[in-house]
Amino acid sequence: MSDNVKKMRRAPTQKRSRERVDTILKVACELISTHGSDAIKMGELAEKAGVSIGSLYQYFPDKASVIHALAERYNAESLHCIEDALASVSTADELVKAFDQLIDTYYELFLAEPVICDIWTGTQADKTLRDMEMDVSRANADQLTKAVLRVRRNDGDFKTFAARCLLIMYSGEATMRLAIAVPKAEGREIVSSYKRMVRRELSDMVRV
């Protein structure tokens, strides 16, 4: 399926249209939480969202486009969350503490939100979602790199640290995917192990 098919067919511009899209995506979340994304039917989504099937197809040409829209929203929220958490970091201790808290927050979020789990576990089977994940990893890594260089008083090469931060972020996403796929006790130990590895890497990077 081509990328343009997976995107929204018509972007909402008016308030009423935006509200309609919000309703559709909210209902989609509820259906995914109950049945999983594989079981979503466009007819059922239209009925429960209170729109005609024609109206639904005006915005979302197929189920994949709905999943992608949800993924884009969660990814945007993720980036804002990371920006906010790292914005005021100025010391090594603050950086490690802020990143630790981010990891804990995300793990609890993924445990609590079946929709995110569903999207993430299906990412590797969908090239467009894989590409989106890489773009998000790079954007998040840039935020972490800026924080690292801020702690180092801009002593260091951005590209060098960006590569290391990309590894941290991409590995973190893989860690979360694994952690939510296993029993909670095992998942928490996996997340704790990841945190210990990241602490060592961050401590090394901010050492001038």
C-alpha positions as CSV (number, residue, x, y, z in Angstrom):
1,M,0.0,0.0,0.0
2,S,1.5,3.4,-1.0
3,D,2.2,6.1,1.5
4,N,-0.4,8.5,0.1
5,V,-3.1,5.9,0.5
6,K,-2.3,5.6,4.2
7,K,-2.5,9.3,4.9
8,M,-5.7,11.1,5.6
9,R,-7.5,11.8,2.3
10,R,-8.7,15.2,3.4
11,A,-7.1,17.2,6.2
12,P,-9.7,18.9,8.5
13,T,-9.6,22.6,8.2
14,Q,-12.9,23.8,9.8
15,K,-13.7,23.4,13.4
16,R,-16.6,21.0,12.7
17,S,-14.3,18.9,10.5
18,R,-11.6,18.8,13.2
19,E,-14.2,17.8,15.8
20,R,-15.5,15.0,13.5
21,V,-11.9,13.6,13.0
22,D,-11.3,13.8,16.8
23,T,-14.5,11.8,17.4
24,I,-13.5,9.2,14.8
25,L,-10.1,8.8,16.3
26,K,-11.5,8.6,19.9
27,V,-13.9,5.9,18.8
28,A,-11.1,4.1,17.0
29,C,-9.1,4.1,20.3
30,E,-12.0,2.6,22.1
31,L,-12.4,-0.2,19.5
32,I,-8.7,-0.9,19.5
33,S,-8.7,-1.1,23.3
34,T,-11.5,-3.6,23.2
35,H,-10.8,-5.7,20.1
36,G,-7.3,-4.8,18.8
37,S,-6.6,-3.0,15.6
38,D,-6.8,-6.1,13.4
39,A,-10.5,-6.4,14.3
40,I,-11.5,-2.8,13.4
41,K,-14.1,-2.6,10.6
42,M,-14.6,0.7,8.9
43,G,-18.4,0.3,8.9
44,E,-18.5,-0.3,12.7
45,L,-16.2,2.7,13.2
46,A,-18.4,5.0,11.1
47,E,-21.5,3.7,13.0
48,K,-20.1,4.2,16.5
49,A,-18.6,7.6,15.6
50,G,-22.0,8.8,14.3
51,V,-20.8,9.5,10.7
52,S,-21.7,8.1,7.4
53,I,-19.3,5.7,5.8
54,G,-18.8,8.2,3.0
55,S,-17.8,10.9,5.5
56,L,-15.4,8.5,7.2
57,Y,-13.8,7.7,3.8
58,Q,-13.4,11.5,3.1
59,Y,-10.9,11.6,5.9
60,F,-9.6,8.1,6.2
61,P,-9.4,5.9,3.1
62,D,-8.8,2.7,5.0
63,K,-8.0,1.3,8.4
64,A,-4.3,1.8,8.0
65,S,-4.8,5.5,7.7
66,V,-6.6,5.6,11.0
67,I,-3.8,3.7,12.7
68,H,-1.3,6.1,11.2
69,A,-3.2,9.1,12.4
70,L,-3.2,7.7,15.9
71,A,0.5,6.9,15.7
72,E,1.2,10.5,14.6
73,R,-0.7,11.9,17.5
74,Y,1.1,9.7,20.0
75,N,4.4,10.5,18.5
76,A,3.7,14.3,18.6
77,E,2.8,14.0,22.3
78,S,6.0,12.0,22.9
79,L,8.1,14.7,21.4
80,H,6.5,17.4,23.4
81,C,6.8,15.4,26.6
82,I,10.6,14.9,26.0
83,E,11.0,18.6,25.1
84,D,9.3,19.6,28.3
85,A,11.2,17.1,30.5
86,L,14.7,18.2,29.1
87,A,14.1,21.9,28.6
88,S,15.4,23.0,32.0
89,V,18.2,20.4,32.4
90,S,21.6,22.1,33.0
91,T,23.6,19.6,35.1
92,A,24.5,15.9,34.7
93,D,22.5,14.9,37.7
94,E,19.4,16.7,36.4
95,L,19.8,15.1,33.0
96,V,20.0,11.5,34.4
97,K,17.1,12.1,36.7
98,A,14.9,13.7,34.0
99,F,15.6,10.8,31.6
100,D,15.0,8.2,34.4
101,Q,11.6,9.8,35.0
102,L,10.8,9.8,31.3
103,I,11.4,6.1,31.0
104,D,9.2,5.4,34.0
105,T,6.5,7.6,32.6
106,Y,6.5,5.9,29.2
107,Y,6.5,2.4,30.6
108,E,3.5,3.2,32.8
109,L,1.8,4.9,29.9
110,F,2.2,1.9,27.6
111,L,1.0,-0.4,30.3
112,A,-2.1,1.7,30.7
113,E,-2.9,2.4,27.0
114,P,-3.7,-0.7,25.0
115,V,-3.9,1.5,21.8
116,I,-0.2,2.5,22.1
117,C,0.8,-1.1,22.8
118,D,-1.2,-2.3,19.7
119,I,0.4,0.3,17.4
120,W,3.9,-0.4,18.7
121,T,3.7,-4.1,18.5
122,G,2.6,-3.8,14.9
123,T,5.2,-1.2,13.9
124,Q,7.7,-3.7,12.5
125,A,5.2,-5.2,10.0
126,D,4.4,-1.8,8.5
127,K,7.1,0.1,6.6
128,T,5.5,3.4,6.9
129,L,5.2,3.0,10.6
130,R,8.8,1.9,10.8
131,D,9.9,5.0,8.9
132,M,7.7,7.1,11.2
133,E,9.3,5.5,14.2
134,M,12.8,6.3,12.9
135,D,11.8,9.9,12.2
136,V,10.5,10.2,15.8
137,S,13.6,8.6,17.2
138,R,15.8,11.1,15.4
139,A,13.7,14.0,16.6
140,N,13.7,12.7,20.2
141,A,17.5,12.1,19.9
142,D,18.0,15.7,18.8
143,Q,16.3,16.9,22.0
144,L,18.5,14.6,24.1
145,T,21.6,15.8,22.2
146,K,20.8,19.4,22.9
147,A,20.4,18.6,26.6
148,V,23.8,16.8,26.6
149,L,25.6,19.6,24.9
150,R,23.9,22.1,27.2
151,V,25.3,20.2,30.2
152,R,28.7,20.2,28.5
153,R,28.5,23.9,27.9
154,N,28.5,23.2,24.2
155,D,31.8,21.4,24.4
156,G,31.4,18.6,21.8
157,D,30.4,17.7,18.2
158,F,26.6,17.6,17.7
159,K,26.8,14.8,15.1
160,T,28.9,12.5,17.3
161,F,26.6,12.9,20.3
162,A,23.5,12.7,18.1
163,A,24.4,9.2,16.9
164,R,24.8,8.1,20.5
165,C,21.5,9.7,21.5
166,L,19.8,8.1,18.6
167,L,21.0,4.7,19.8
168,I,19.6,5.5,23.3
169,M,16.2,6.6,21.9
170,Y,15.8,3.8,19.4
171,S,16.9,1.2,21.9
172,G,14.4,2.7,24.4
173,E,11.5,2.1,21.9
174,A,12.7,-1.4,21.4
175,T,13.0,-1.9,25.1
176,M,9.4,-0.7,25.7
177,R,8.1,-2.9,23.0
178,L,9.7,-5.9,24.7
179,A,8.7,-4.8,28.2
180,I,5.0,-4.7,27.4
181,A,5.1,-8.0,25.6
182,V,6.3,-10.0,28.7
183,P,4.9,-10.4,32.2
184,K,5.0,-7.2,34.2
185,A,7.6,-8.4,36.7
186,E,9.9,-9.3,33.9
187,G,9.0,-6.1,32.0
188,R,9.9,-3.9,34.9
189,E,13.3,-5.6,35.3
190,I,14.0,-5.1,31.5
191,V,13.1,-1.4,31.9
192,S,15.4,-1.1,35.0
193,S,18.3,-2.7,33.1
194,Y,17.8,-0.3,30.2
195,K,17.8,2.6,32.7
196,R,21.1,1.4,34.2
197,M,22.7,1.2,30.7
198,V,21.5,4.7,29.8
199,R,22.8,6.2,33.0
200,R,26.2,4.9,32.2
201,E,26.1,6.2,28.7
202,L,24.7,9.6,29.7
203,S,27.3,9.9,32.5
204,D,30.1,9.2,30.0
205,M,28.7,11.7,27.5
206,V,28.5,14.6,29.9
207,R,31.9,14.0,31.4
208,V,34.1,16.8,30.1
